[in-house]
Amino acid sequence: MVIHLPPGNEKRKIIISIGNKISLLQVFTYLSNVQEVEIVKEIVENSGRCIEGNYYFILNGSAIDFKTVKTIFVKDDDELYIFSPFVGG
């Protein structure tokens, strides 16, 4: 699985092998606890939010809501993009 992180992170692209289908929440938990990716740790701890608003998630070209990460199952050939909240006016 390929995970693209927002600009400003030490790693912008992370590739992990997950084998069988697992939930997207399990992927976030792994990145947060095992690989210690700070931005993902913040996302998990704050249920997909930060002070500026909600993070945006695109899985294989479709937008998803953080509230659904327990019910979305992913596999090795999936690709996730994480975007910081869009602010401005």
C-alpha positions as CSV (number, residue, x, y, z in Angstrom):
1,M,0.0,0.0,0.0
2,V,1.2,3.5,-0.8
3,I,0.4,6.4,1.6
4,H,1.1,10.0,0.4
5,L,1.5,12.4,3.3
6,P,0.8,16.2,3.3
7,P,3.7,18.6,2.5
8,G,5.9,19.5,5.5
9,N,6.3,15.9,6.7
10,E,9.8,14.3,6.8
11,K,8.5,11.4,4.7
12,R,6.1,12.3,1.9
13,K,5.5,8.8,0.7
14,I,5.3,5.6,2.7
15,I,5.1,2.1,1.2
16,I,3.9,-0.7,3.4
17,S,3.1,-4.4,2.7
18,I,-0.1,-5.4,4.4
19,G,-0.9,-8.7,2.8
20,N,-4.5,-9.7,3.4
21,K,-7.2,-7.1,3.6
22,I,-7.1,-5.0,6.8
23,S,-9.0,-2.0,7.9
24,L,-7.8,1.5,7.1
25,L,-7.9,2.1,10.9
26,Q,-5.4,-0.7,11.4
27,V,-3.1,1.0,8.8
28,F,-3.3,4.3,10.6
29,T,-2.7,2.6,13.9
30,Y,0.4,0.8,12.5
31,L,1.8,4.1,11.0
32,S,1.1,5.9,14.3
33,N,2.5,3.3,16.8
34,V,5.0,1.2,14.9
35,Q,6.5,3.6,12.3
36,E,5.8,6.6,14.6
37,V,4.6,8.9,11.8
38,E,3.7,12.1,13.8
39,I,1.1,13.4,11.4
40,V,-0.8,10.1,11.4
41,K,-0.6,10.0,15.2
42,E,-2.2,13.4,15.3
43,I,-4.9,12.3,12.9
44,V,-5.7,9.2,14.9
45,E,-5.7,11.0,18.3
46,N,-8.0,13.8,16.9
47,S,-10.3,11.6,14.8
48,G,-9.2,13.1,11.5
49,R,-9.3,16.8,12.6
50,C,-6.8,19.5,13.5
51,I,-7.3,23.1,14.6
52,E,-7.6,24.3,11.0
53,G,-10.4,21.7,10.2
54,N,-10.7,18.2,8.8
55,Y,-8.0,16.3,7.0
56,Y,-9.0,15.1,3.5
57,F,-8.5,11.5,2.5
58,I,-8.5,10.1,-1.1
59,L,-8.4,6.3,-1.4
60,N,-7.9,5.0,-5.0
61,G,-9.4,8.2,-6.4
62,S,-12.4,8.4,-4.1
63,A,-12.9,10.8,-1.1
64,I,-13.5,9.1,2.2
65,D,-14.4,10.3,5.6
66,F,-12.2,9.5,8.7
67,K,-15.4,8.3,10.4
68,T,-15.4,5.3,8.0
69,V,-11.9,4.0,8.5
70,K,-13.0,1.1,10.6
71,T,-15.2,-0.2,7.8
72,I,-12.9,0.4,4.8
73,F,-10.6,-2.5,4.1
74,V,-7.4,-2.1,2.0
75,K,-4.8,-4.2,0.4
76,D,-1.3,-3.9,-1.0
77,D,-2.2,-2.3,-4.3
78,D,-4.3,0.5,-2.8
79,E,-3.2,4.1,-2.7
80,L,-4.1,6.7,-0.1
81,Y,-3.5,10.4,-0.2
82,I,-3.8,12.5,3.0
83,F,-4.3,16.3,2.6
84,S,-4.1,18.9,5.2
85,P,-7.3,21.0,5.7
86,F,-7.8,23.7,3.1
87,V,-8.1,27.1,4.6
88,G,-8.4,30.6,3.3
89,G,-11.0,32.7,1.7
